[in-house]
Amino acid sequence: MSKLFENSQINTLELKNHFVRSATWEGMAGSDGSCSPLLIETMANLAKGGVGLIISGHSYIQAVGQAGPNQLAINDDKHIPGLRKMTDAVHKEGGKIIVQLAHAGCQADTKLSGMEAVGPSVFEVNGNRLCREITHDEISETVRLFGEAADRAKKAGFDGVQIHAAHGYLFCEFLSPFYNKRTDEYGGSLENRARIVLESYRAIRETVGSAFPVLIKINSEDFLENGLTVKETIEVSGMLEKEGIDAIEMSGGTIQSDKKLVPVRAGIDSEEKEVFYREAATIYKKQINVPLILVGGVRSYNIAEQLVADGITDYISLSRPLIREPGLINRWKSGDHSKAECISCNACFRPAMKGEGIYCVVKKKEEEKKQQENT
């Protein structure tokens, strides 16, 4: 049997394969961030489709950190019952699910929150101020709220949590000298820039205990001038390893990066364009012993198999392919190893922006065409 389908373990979390559903903004939550029946059904279908570990869409831990409309919330105890329905549905299908804890930083939606966005430093784009500098008191509050959100996650039945520190969100901004211009203990050296991330990890760990899986998602690099580099990412990974992090998911890029280097890239039409962060992952595996989850452009079964067999990564993380095919993993396990049907057009995000929730637009058009032909 392929190593992809061998049992594995992250801390106390036992997994049936090496496939992960990477956190994806579904745009399916209620306007107040509550867990909707559609979102529950989506998670259950991923579990039914064979995904070993599901990571929920980014869930905001406080209102000022909300990234967009219909985003899942974990900032209040009132959300626990709805989240419990989601975890129960996934567990019923034999799946495992962890929740991604997030703060959007300068990328927060100020129209939704009614508050000015905060980041490590004032950040402007084309003369427009996107955020103000977060205060020391607010940093302490943010650290505390990450711990409280993790406590809610545990009470709601999640199998673990993942800290979002990638893609230009708050923790990514602190790590990156492109965004972080502070001169206090949270700016300057890499140790200082990583301080809020490590403090939040400790707050989470103190809340949930040593046996509860705590993961993190970080950039391999920012692909920005004066941004976070691969070398610094490996150093931060080493700091997290010493702290006891259970797994690290590697991504890359921010909204300010070149369009060809953003996290969600279009036009992956050949195997040569797959695996965005292979080089960084190879360096990571030579220096860090924490299990690596690699996301970014994997579309072919043989490439996924080779990445794990060669020790370049421990887990394969997928996002858009599972929007098109929630049952992709079961298909590959059955012996049909043809490439994922996703064409990486990014049209799936348009309906989510309209409040309809994310879905494969191409697939829907194909289905509608077949219906018309059959009538």
Long-range contacts (C-beta under 8 A, 24 or more apart in sequence): 2-305, 3-305, 3-308, 3-309, 4-304, 4-305, 4-308, 4-316, 4-332, 5-333, 8-52, 8-314, 8-315, 10-53, 10-160, 10-213, 10-215, 10-246, 10-247, 10-291, 11-160, 11-211, 11-212, 11-213, 11-214, 11-246, 12-211, 12-212, 12-213, 13-53, 13-96, 13-98, 13-159, 13-160, 13-213, 13-246, 14-96, 15-52, 15-53, 15-96, 16-52, 16-94, 17-50, 17-52, 17-329, 17-333, 18-52, 18-308, 18-314, 18-315, 18-316, 19-50, 19-51, 19-52, 19-53, 19-304, 19-315, 19-316, 19-317, 19-318, 19-329, 20-51, 20-52, 20-53, 20-54, 20-55, 20-249, 20-293, 20-295, 20-315, 20-316, 20-317, 20-318, 21-46, 21-51, 21-53, 21-54, 21-55, 21-317, 21-318, 21-319, 21-322, 22-55, 22-249, 22-251, 22-293, 22-295, 22-317, 22-318, 22-319, 23-55, 23-56, 23-57, 23-58, 23-100, 23-162, 23-164, 23-217, 23-319, 24-57, 24-319, 24-320, 24-322, 24-323, 24-358, 25-57, 25-58, 25-67, 25-68, 25-71, 25-349, 25-352, 25-358, 26-57, 26-70, 26-72, 26-352, 26-357, 26-358, 27-68, 27-69, 27-70, 27-71, 27-351, 27-352, 27-353, 27-355, 27-356, 27-357, 27-358, 28-70, 28-352, 28-357, 28-358, 29-57, 29-70, 29-71, 29-72, 29-73, 30-70, 31-69, 31-70, 32-73, 33-59, 33-60, 33-66, 33-71, 33-72, 33-73, 33-74, 33-75, 33-79, 34-73, 34-78, 34-79, 34-82, 35-72, 35-79, 35-82, 35-83, 35-85, 35-86, 36-82, 38-357, 39-72, 39-86, 39-357, 40-85, 40-86, 40-89, 41-89, 42-326, 42-357, 43-86, 43-89, 43-90, 43-95, 43-97, 44-89, 44-90, 44-92, 44-93, 44-95, 45-326, 45-327, 46-90, 46-95, 46-322, 46-326, 47-89, 47-90, 47-91, 47-93, 47-94, 47-95, 47-96, 47-97, 48-93, 48-95, 48-326, 48-327, 49-322, 49-325, 49-326, 49-327, 49-328, 49-329, 49-330, 50-327, 50-328, 50-329, 50-330, 50-333, 51-95, 51-322, 51-326, 51-329, 52-96, 52-315, 52-329, 53-96, 53-97, 53-98, 53-159, 53-315, 54-90, 54-95, 54-96, 54-97, 54-98, 55-97, 55-98, 55-99, 55-100, 55-162, 55-215, 55-249, 55-317, 56-86, 56-97, 56-98, 56-99, 56-100, 56-158, 57-100, 58-100, 58-102, 58-104, 58-164, 58-169, 59-99, 59-100, 59-101, 59-102, 59-149, 60-102, 60-103, 60-104, 61-101, 61-102, 61-103, 61-142, 61-145, 61-146, 61-148, 61-149, 62-103, 62-141, 62-142, 62-145, 63-113, 63-115, 64-103, 64-108, 64-113, 64-115, 64-117, 64-118, 65-102, 65-103, 65-104, 65-105, 65-108, 65-142, 65-170, 66-104, 66-108, 66-109, 66-112, 66-113, 67-102, 67-104, 67-107, 67-108, 67-109, 67-169, 68-109, 68-112, 69-109, 69-112, 69-353, 69-355, 70-352, 70-355, 70-357, 72-99, 74-99, 74-101, 74-149, 74-152, 74-153, 75-145, 75-149, 77-152, 79-152, 79-156, 80-152, 80-155, 80-156, 83-152, 83-153, 83-156, 83-157, 83-158, 84-155, 84-156, 84-157, 86-156, 87-156, 87-157, 87-158, 87-159, 88-157, 91-157, 96-159, 97-158, 97-159, 98-153, 98-158, 98-159, 98-160, 98-161, 98-162, 98-213, 98-215, 99-153, 99-156, 99-158, 99-161, 99-162, 100-161, 100-162, 100-163, 100-164, 100-217, 101-146, 101-149, 101-150, 101-153, 101-161, 101-162, 101-163, 101-164, 101-204, 102-164, 102-169, 103-142, 103-146, 103-164, 103-169, 103-170, 103-171, 104-169, 104-170, 105-131, 105-168, 105-169, 105-170, 105-171, 105-172, 105-173, 105-179, 106-130, 106-131, 106-168, 106-170, 106-173, 106-179, 107-168, 107-169, 107-255, 118-170, 119-170, 119-173, 119-179, 120-170, 120-173, 120-174, 120-179, 120-180, 120-181, 120-182, 120-186, 120-187, 120-193, 121-179, 121-180, 121-181, 121-182, 121-187, 123-173, 123-179, 125-256, 133-182, 136-184, 139-186, 139-196, 142-170, 142-196, 142-200, 143-196, 143-199, 143-200, 143-203, 144-203, 146-200, 146-203, 146-204, 147-200, 147-203, 147-204, 147-206, 147-207, 148-207, 150-203, 150-204, 150-207, 150-208, 150-212, 150-214, 151-207, 151-208, 153-208, 154-207, 154-208, 154-212, 159-213, 160-212, 160-213, 160-214, 160-215, 160-246, 161-204, 161-208, 161-212, 161-213, 161-214, 161-215, 162-214, 162-215, 162-216, 162-217, 162-249, 163-197, 163-200, 163-201, 163-204, 163-214, 163-215, 163-216, 163-217, 164-217, 165-197, 165-216, 165-217, 165-218, 165-219, 166-217, 166-218, 166-219, 166-249, 166-251, 166-252, 166-263, 167-219, 167-251, 167-253, 167-254, 167-255, 167-263, 168-222, 168-254, 168-255, 168-256, 171-196, 171-197, 171-200, 172-218, 172-219, 172-222, 172-228, 172-254, 175-218, 175-219, 175-228, 175-232, 175-236, 176-219, 176-222, 176-224, 176-227, 176-228, 176-254, 177-226, 177-227, 177-228, 178-222, 178-224, 178-225, 178-226, 178-227, 178-228, 178-256, 190-232, 190-235, 190-236, 191-239, 194-236, 194-239, 197-236, 197-240, 198-239, 198-240, 198-243, 201-240, 201-243, 201-245, 202-243, 205-243, 205-244, 210-244, 213-246, 213-247, 214-245, 214-246, 215-245, 215-246, 215-247, 215-248, 215-249, 215-293, 216-240, 216-245, 216-247, 216-248, 216-249, 217-248, 217-249, 217-250, 217-251, 218-248, 218-249, 218-250, 218-251, 219-250, 219-251, 219-252, 219-253, 219-254, 220-250, 220-251, 220-252, 220-277, 220-280, 220-281, 220-284, 221-252, 221-280, 222-252, 222-253, 222-254, 222-257, 223-252, 223-253, 223-254, 223-257, 223-258, 223-261, 224-254, 224-256, 224-257, 227-254, 227-257, 230-279, 230-280, 230-283, 233-280, 233-284, 234-283, 234-284, 234-287, 234-288, 237-284, 237-287, 237-288, 237-290, 238-287, 238-288, 240-290, 241-288, 241-289, 241-290, 245-290, 246-290, 246-291, 247-290, 247-291, 247-292, 247-293, 247-314, 247-315, 248-284, 248-288, 248-290, 248-291, 248-292, 248-293, 249-292, 249-293, 249-294, 249-295, 249-317, 250-277, 250-280, 250-281, 250-284, 250-292, 250-293, 250-294, 250-295, 250-296, 250-313, 251-277, 251-295, 251-296, 252-276, 252-277, 252-280, 252-296, 263-296, 264-319, 264-320, 264-346, 264-349, 265-297, 265-344, 266-344, 266-345, 266-346, 267-344, 268-297, 268-299, 268-344, 269-343, 269-344, 271-299, 271-300, 271-303, 273-297, 274-298, 274-299, 274-300, 274-303, 275-303, 275-307, 278-307, 278-312, 281-307, 281-312, 281-313, 282-312, 285-311, 285-312, 285-313, 291-315, 293-317, 295-319, 297-344, 299-339, 299-340, 299-342, 299-344, 300-339, 300-340, 301-332, 301-337, 301-338, 301-339, 302-337, 320-344, 320-346, 320-348, 323-348, 323-358, 323-359, 323-360, 324-348, 324-360, 324-362, 324-363
